[in-house]
Amino acid sequence: SESIRQFEAVLRDAKTIVWNGPMGVFEIEKTAKGTYALANVLAESTDRGATTVIGGGDSASAVEKAGVAERVSHVSTGGGASLEFLEGKVLPGVEALTDK
């Protein structure tokens, strides 16, 4: 589809890609095409040397169902927490483990 081609064009030369959230209702086969296509684009980007991070349970499940989970750099089930970590926010669970 045109949307996938546009995403692919933008991501083709990216060095780091963070994906949080599927592109649609991938649990329903007829609406899963965009999510699986993007999962494959990320796997191909990883093959070309990009660092690809998948965040969130739905996205983790999507790359697993697309058969590319082993081809991306990192898969985390912590969606919102992953984004907060990347933003530099203090995560209470991590803070509790930090030596004071």
N, C-alpha and C positions, 0 to 999 in steps of 0.2 A: 504494500500500500504506500501511498505518498507520505503518510505520517512516518512510517518506519524508515523510508528512504531519507527523510529529513533528519530524523534522530541519528541514523547511521552516518550521514554526512557530517553532522556536528561532532559526533563522538569518535570518528575515524582517527583523528590526530590527537585526541586527548591523552594525556599522560596519567591522569588520575580520574577515576569515575566512581562516584558514590551513588548508589541506587537505593532508595527507600520508598517502597510502595509499588505494587503491581500497576500495570497500565489499564487494567480493567478487571472484570470478574473472570479470572482465569480458571476458576473452578467449573465454569460452564464452557464446554468445548468450543461452541461456536463464537464465544467472545474472548477466547484465550489467545488468539493469534498474535495480537500486539505484544502481550506480555512475553510469550515464548520467543517471538522475533527479537525483542530487545534483549532477552537473556542470551540469545545466540550472538548478538552484536557485542555484548560485553565479553563473552567468552573469546570471540575473535580478537577483540581489543587486547585482552590479556595475552593471547598468543603472540600479538605484535609487540608486547613489552609494557603495556599499560598496567597500572595498579588498579584493580577493580574491587570495590567493597560493596557487599550486599548487606543492607540493614533492615531488620524487621522480619517477623515470623512469616508474613504472607510472601514477602520477596524471597526469603530463604526457601520456602516451600515451592515457589514458582521456578527458581533455578534448579531445584531438585527434580521437579516434574519435567522440566525442559531437558534434563539430562546433562546439564553443564555445570553443576555445582563444583565438580572437581577441577574445572578449567578456569574459575575465577580466583582472585587472590585471597579473598576472605569473605566468609559468610557469618553474619551475626544475627541472632534472633532478637536482639535488643534494638528495636527500631527507634523510638523516641529517645531512649537513653543514649543510643549510639550518636544521634544527631547532637544531643546536648553535650556529650563528651567532645565531639569535634568542634563545637562552639566554645569549648574551654570552660564550661560550667562545672561546678562541683557536683559530683554525684554522691548522694548520701551513703550508699552502700560501699563505694570505694573509699570515701572519707573515713568511714568507720574502721576500715582495715589499715589505714595509714598510721604509722608510728608517730607519736607526738613527743 
